[in-house]
Amino acid sequence: MNETTSIFNKVLKYFILAVVALIQLFPLYWLFTFSLKNNTEIFIENPMGLPTIFRWENYAHVFQNANIGIYLINSGIITLAAIVFSTILATMASFAISRMKWKHSGKTLLLFLSGMMMPAHAALVPLLIVLTRTGLYNTYWALILPYAAFALPMAIYVFVGFFNTIPRELEEAACIDGLNIYGIFTRIMLPLIRPAIATVAIFTYLACWNELMFAISFTSGDANSTITAGVLNMAGRYNTQWGRLGAGLSVATLPTLIVYVLLSKQIQKSFTTGAVKG
């Protein structure tokens, strides 16, 4: 009886997981098939099934005529720069708040964390004014700086939690061995918080890569636009070729899928470690 119950529970578990996986994968299937159709197939003849004719020219169009390659490069540069800047600044600030003894460390942490309560919409107009007056409007920096700034509160929150779990005896031993504060930070602390760095980098990547409001407000034209703004520009005012738009969305989704496939183990490890440490 116990063996039968165990087999039934295992089958039920895998069935539920398979259903959940299908639910999660269906949007990707629909997006890919949607990108290979024309408007008639999408809305009338064959909304959910495989296309009768695989229209690969939709992908050729987005690369040749819609500048999707430029948008991908722009998004890659801006996202990578935002991750690097926010991670460097957040690790240094978190180390100072968590491991150094100074009077206003707690208040400084609250000041940083208060940024998590500020909606991005509230900063839109002030940021636009500042960027215009400083000559940064419609440049990479117009997006890198806001993205890095809005990533700091969450990053500092995660890093402070990780730093607080590290025994202070490690720092004392490092001091006895002759390391100064910079050596302790770079050679002792940073290697110990690599799971936290991975967690922060993943969340920052997703936030920057998928962001649209700042991208369409702080840049114009194709030269500095990101992939989200570029795909939005593909929608026509009076007539939209939805298959081509789907091809643009598929291309925009592909880097995230590649990142997950290549770093799936690290992503899972960072999430579980963050849950335990946090």
Secondary structure, DSSP 8 states (H G I E B T S, - for coil): -HHHHHHHHHHHHHHHHHHHHHHHHHHHHHHHHHTTS-HHIIIII-SSS--SS--THHHHHHHHTS-HHHHHHHHHHHHHHHHHHHHHHHHHHHHHHHHS--TTHHHHHHHHHGGGGS-HHHHHHHHHHHHHHTT-TTSTHHHHHHHHHHHHHHHHHHHHHHHHTS-HHHHHHHHHTT--HHHIIIIIIHHHTHHHHHHHHHHHHHHHHH--HHHHHH--SSSS--HHHHHHHTS-SS---HHHHHHHHHHHHHHHHHHHHHHHHHHHHHHHHHHHH-
